[in-house]
Amino acid sequence: MALRAAAPPIAVVQAAIAEATSDRQTATDVRAVVLVEGRSDRAALDTAALLLGRDLAAERVAVVAMDGVTNLVRCAATAAAVAPGVPVVALVDAAEDRWVRRALQRIPVPVALERCYLDLEDELLRALGTSRALDVLAASGELAAFRMLQGQPAQRPRPIEAQLHRFLGVASGRKERLARALTAALAPDELPPPIRAVLAATA
């Protein structure tokens, strides 16, 4: 079966902005645009907002899953063109900060950057701690699969934190599903700083 091609970045941005505005509104009615690397980041951000009593779609905040940081320039430029004057925030990984800063020099609007130390999954796992993360896997029916991964020769010498991080990304859909579950297991004051910073920038 042929794989479905990913939507072009321009279409992704336009769809996210359209989702955040009603039929009677225009793109310029969107209040803010948040650019995140993938769908798991979007799931975590939406869930974190709900923990804080917020509904980003109802607040007309468009969260764009860019399908990779390499699409940042095109997504940010499209957001600026489709919704001129609207604040744009990007959630990126600290390791990519140098590349991101150079890339943003090609965009004629300011983009506020918030950074995860490794990535958002790492932030969530550290916020929860190992024991609570395992509880989330158990409640999600994923613990047996994680134990199987731990038994693989390449994984046995690694610390459990690294095993958990690896586990999140090795099956289709798991990262997005568990990003939502891991975030939901946190108390509002436990949310990782990058998530809280992004949400504060869109308040």
TAPEDA-V814457 format. One record per backbone hydrogen bond with DSSP energy under -0.5 kcal/mol. NH is the residue of the N-H (numbers start at 1). CO is the residue of the C=O. Records with the same first field share a line. If there is no record, write none. Layout:
NH=CO / CO
This chain:
12=8
13=9
14=10
15=11
16=12
17=13
18=14
19=15
20=16
21=18
25=22
29=26
30=27
31=60
32=60
33=87
34=62
35=33 / 89
36=34 / 64
42=38
43=39
44=40
45=41
46=42
47=43
48=44
49=45
50=46
51=47
52=48 / 49
53=50
54=49
59=55
60=57
61=56
62=32 / 60
63=61
64=34 / 62
65=63
66=36 / 64
67=37
68=37
71=68
72=69
75=71
76=72
77=73
78=74
79=75
80=76
81=77
82=78
83=79
86=83
87=31
89=33
90=112
91=35
92=90 / 114
94=116
96=93
97=94
100=96
101=97
102=98
103=99
104=100
105=101 / 102
106=103
107=104
112=88
114=90
116=92
118=119
123=119
124=120
125=121
126=122
127=123
128=124
129=125
133=129
134=130
135=131
136=132
137=133
138=134
139=135
140=136
141=138
142=137
143=137
146=142
147=143
148=144
149=145
150=146
151=147
152=149
155=152
156=152
157=153
158=155
162=159
163=159
164=160
165=161
166=162
167=163
168=164
169=165 / 166
170=167
174=171
175=171
177=173
178=174
179=175
180=176
181=177
182=178
183=179
184=180
185=181
186=183
190=187
191=187 / 188
195=192
196=192
197=193
198=194
199=195
200=196
201=197
202=198 / 199
203=200
